[in-house]
Amino acid sequence: MRQGKGSENRFLLTPVENEVVLLMTLALVGILGPSGIETVGVAQKNDRTSIMSKSEISILSLAGIVGFIGMVVSIVNPDFFTASYVPEDGLVEWMTVFALLFSSGLMAWRAWTLRARRSVVFIAVTCFAAFVLFFGAGEEISWGQRILGVEAPEWLEENNRQKETNLHNLVIGDVNLNKLIFSKILGVGLLFYLLIFPITYRLKPKFARWVDSMGVPLPRGLYVTLWIVTIIITEIVVGTGKRGELREFCLTFILAAQLIGPLNHWIYQGKTPTALAGTAKWWP
């Protein structure tokens, strides 16, 4: 995914990129505001309607604009796309990290604010989700290896395909962990999470009660569609080996919006009306 040596200074953003990141952060805070942050953290009095929240629309719009431009650039000028649009430690990659950290912070905030009103299992699952998202952000930037300007430990240099401080590029014997865990196993997990779980949730009340009690936020139909469409389009349209960087960016932003407005949004409210699972708003 990245080049290890010879890129120690590439994590530094250009002045323009720094300004864009700052504007993104300010825009997100402005979009949410104090009340908005509270709303996405723990839903309050009013139940959601079928209309998407302003936060979801804003996040998806940003992902759509950057993703669309990236696909057009990859067709018109593939070399520019690879070298300037999705370079290692470039703006798109840092935006991906930003989305993962936002999602991690959101889940951590929910765990903290609901700690006195939910079961130990519910809080543990929410904390685990926050950890996994934080872990993904750390892996994306090799745990700050280039930021700190340090070399990977000797064992990692010998077993990491890109000689970086991360796990997803490890090769142990003939086993490529990136293909095994982050492709095959993750792919099966996403199949269950995006398709099987939401459908079963709406059809089986007992399963719905179990999911709600575990604190698992399920995706609505819109987000399932966006996941599938994004994966297919980036695979077909983007004709370079760097398509994965653009796909990761789009999917992490979709995930961030999805976590703000899950199918079973009531699990983050004061009560857990699981009886409504069968009539949950599947679209949008």
C-alpha positions in Angstrom: 0.0 0.0 0.0 2.9 2.3 0.7 6.5 2.7 0.0 8.6 2.3 3.0 12.1 3.8 2.7 12.9 6.9 0.8 9.5 8.5 1.7 10.3 9.8 5.2 9.2 13.3 4.3 6.2 12.5 2.2 3.8 12.4 5.1 4.1 16.2 5.2 1.2 17.9 3.6 1.7 20.9 1.3 0.4 24.3 2.4 -2.6 23.9 0.2 -3.4 20.4 1.5 -3.0 21.7 5.1 -5.6 24.4 4.4 -8.0 21.9 2.8 -7.7 19.6 5.9 -8.3 22.6 8.2 -11.3 23.7 6.2 -12.7 20.2 6.2 -12.4 20.0 10.0 -14.0 23.5 10.5 -16.7 22.6 8.0 -17.5 19.4 9.8 -17.6 21.1 13.2 -19.8 23.8 11.7 -22.1 21.3 10.1 -22.5 19.4 13.4 -22.1 22.2 15.9 -22.5 21.4 19.7 -26.0 20.2 19.3 -25.2 18.2 16.2 -22.3 16.4 17.8 -24.6 15.5 20.7 -27.2 14.3 18.2 -24.9 12.0 16.3 -23.4 10.8 19.6 -26.6 9.8 21.3 -29.9 10.4 19.6 -32.2 12.5 21.8 -36.0 12.9 22.1 -37.2 12.7 18.5 -37.1 9.6 16.4 -35.4 9.7 13.0 -37.5 10.1 9.9 -36.7 8.7 6.5 -35.0 11.9 5.6 -31.2 11.8 6.0 -29.6 14.1 8.5 -27.6 17.1 7.4 -24.5 15.5 8.7 -25.0 12.4 6.6 -25.7 14.4 3.5 -22.6 16.6 4.0 -20.3 13.7 4.5 -21.7 11.7 1.5 -21.5 14.8 -0.7 -17.8 15.3 0.1 -17.1 11.7 -0.6 -19.1 11.8 -3.9 -17.3 14.9 -5.1 -13.8 13.7 -4.3 -14.6 10.2 -5.6 -16.1 11.4 -8.9 -13.2 13.8 -9.6 -10.8 11.0 -8.8 -12.5 8.6 -11.3 -12.5 11.2 -14.0 -8.8 12.1 -13.4 -7.9 8.4 -13.5 -9.4 8.1 -16.9 -8.1 11.4 -18.4 -4.7 11.3 -16.9 -3.8 8.0 -15.1 -0.2 9.2 -14.3 -1.4 12.3 -12.6 -4.0 10.3 -10.7 -1.3 8.0 -9.3 1.4 10.5 -8.6 -0.7 13.5 -7.5 -4.3 12.6 -6.7 -3.8 9.5 -4.5 -0.1 9.5 -3.6 1.1 7.8 -0.5 0.6 10.1 2.5 -1.3 12.5 0.2 -4.5 14.4 1.0 -6.9 11.6 0.0 -5.1 9.2 2.3 -5.2 11.7 5.2 -8.9 12.3 4.6 -9.3 8.6 4.9 -7.6 8.6 8.3 -9.7 11.6 9.3 -12.9 9.7 8.5 -11.7 6.6 10.5 -10.8 8.8 13.5 -14.1 10.6 13.3 -16.0 7.3 13.3 -13.8 5.9 16.2 -14.4 9.1 18.2 -18.2 8.8 17.6 -18.4 5.3 18.8 -16.2 6.1 21.9 -18.4 9.0 22.7 -21.5 6.8 22.5 -19.9 4.2 24.8 -19.1 6.9 27.3 -22.4 8.7 27.3 -24.4 5.4 27.5 -22.2 3.7 30.0 -24.8 4.0 32.8 -27.8 3.1 30.6 -26.6 0.0 28.7 -25.3 -3.4 29.5 -21.7 -4.3 29.8 -21.9 -6.2 26.5 -23.4 -3.3 24.7 -20.7 -0.9 25.9 -17.9 -3.5 25.2 -19.1 -3.9 21.6 -19.3 -0.2 21.1 -15.8 0.2 22.6 -14.5 -2.6 20.4 -15.9 -0.8 17.3 -14.1 2.4 18.4 -10.9 0.4 18.8 -11.2 -1.3 15.4 -11.7 2.0 13.6 -8.8 3.6 15.5 -6.7 0.6 14.6 -7.6 1.1 10.9 -6.5 4.7 11.1 -3.2 3.7 12.7 -2.5 1.1 10.1 -3.3 3.6 7.4 -0.4 5.8 8.5 1.8 2.9 9.7 1.3 4.1 13.3 3.1 7.4 12.7 6.3 5.8 11.4 7.0 8.5 8.9 5.7 11.2 11.1 8.2 10.3 13.8 10.9 9.6 11.2 11.7 6.1 12.6 12.6 2.8 11.0 10.4 -0.2 11.4 11.6 -2.8 13.9 14.0 -5.4 12.5 11.4 -8.2 12.5 8.8 -6.1 10.7 11.4 -5.0 8.1 12.1 -8.7 7.4 8.5 -9.7 7.2 6.6 -6.6 6.0 6.3 -6.3 2.2 6.8 -2.5 2.4 9.1 -2.5 5.4 6.6 -0.5 7.5 5.3 -0.6 11.0 1.9 -2.1 10.3 0.3 -5.5 10.3 -1.7 -5.5 7.1 1.4 -5.8 4.9 2.9 -8.7 6.9 3.9 -11.9 5.1 4.5 -14.8 7.4 5.8 -17.8 5.5 3.6 -18.0 2.4 0.7 -16.3 4.1 -0.1 -12.7 3.0 -2.1 -11.2 5.9 -3.4 -8.5 3.7 -5.1 -11.0 1.4 -6.1 -13.4 4.1 -7.5 -11.0 6.8 -8.1 -7.7 5.0 -9.5 -9.2 1.8 -11.0 -12.7 2.3 -12.1 -12.7 6.0 -13.1 -9.0 5.9 -15.0 -9.7 2.7 -17.0 -12.5 4.3 -17.6 -10.3 7.3 -18.9 -7.4 5.2 -21.3 -9.8 3.4 -22.9 -10.7 6.6 -22.9 -7.2 8.0 -24.2 -5.4 4.9 -26.7 -8.0 3.6 -27.5 -10.9 5.8 -27.8 -9.1 9.2 -30.0 -6.2 8.0 -32.4 -8.5 6.2 -32.6 -10.9 9.1 -33.0 -8.1 11.5 -36.2 -6.9 9.8 -37.7 -10.4 9.5 -36.8 -12.0 12.8 -37.8 -10.2 16.0 -35.7 -12.5 18.2 -32.6 -11.8 16.1 -33.4 -8.0 16.2 -33.5 -8.0 20.0 -30.2 -9.8 20.1 -28.5 -7.3 17.7 -29.9 -4.3 19.6 -28.8 -5.7 23.0 -25.3 -6.2 21.5 -25.2 -2.6 20.3 -24.5 -3.4 16.6 -25.4 -0.4 14.4 -26.7 -1.9 11.1 -26.7 -0.1 7.7 -29.8 1.1 5.9 -30.5 0.1 2.3 -29.0 3.3 1.0 -25.7 2.6 2.5 -25.7 -1.1 1.4 -26.3 0.2 -2.1 -23.5 2.8 -1.8 -21.0 0.1 -0.6 -21.8 -2.1 -3.5 -21.9 0.6 -6.2 -18.6 2.1 -4.9 -16.8 -1.2 -5.0 -18.0 -2.1 -8.5 -17.5 1.4 -10.1 -14.0 1.9 -8.7 -13.0 -1.6 -9.9 -14.4 -1.0 -13.4 -13.6 2.7 -14.0 -10.3 3.3 -12.2 -7.8 1.5 -14.4 -4.7 1.8 -12.2 -3.3 -0.2 -9.3 -4.1 2.8 -7.0 -7.8 2.3 -7.2 -7.7 0.9 -3.7 -6.7 4.3 -2.3 -9.8 6.0 -3.8 -12.0 3.1 -2.8 -10.8 3.2 0.8 -11.5 7.0 0.9 -15.1 6.6 -0.4 -15.9 3.6 1.8 -14.6 5.2 5.1 -16.7 8.3 4.5 -19.7 6.2 3.7 -19.1 4.3 6.9 -18.9 7.5 8.9 -22.3 8.7 7.6 -23.7 5.2 8.1 -22.7 5.2 11.7 -24.4 8.5 12.2 -27.7 7.2 10.9 -27.9 3.4 11.3 -31.0 1.3 10.6 -31.5 0.6 14.3 -30.8 4.2 15.4 -32.9 3.8 18.5 -30.1 1.8 20.2 -28.4 5.1 20.9 -31.6 6.7 22.3 -32.9 6.6 25.8 -34.9 3.5 25.1 -34.5 0.5 22.8 -37.9 -0.1 21.1 -36.8 -3.3 19.3 -40.4 -4.0 18.5 -40.0 -1.4 15.7 -37.4 -3.5 13.9 -39.8 -4.9 11.4 -40.9 -1.4 10.3 -37.4 0.1 10.4 -36.8 2.7 7.6 -34.8 0.6 5.1 -34.6 3.5 2.5 -33.0 6.0 2.6 
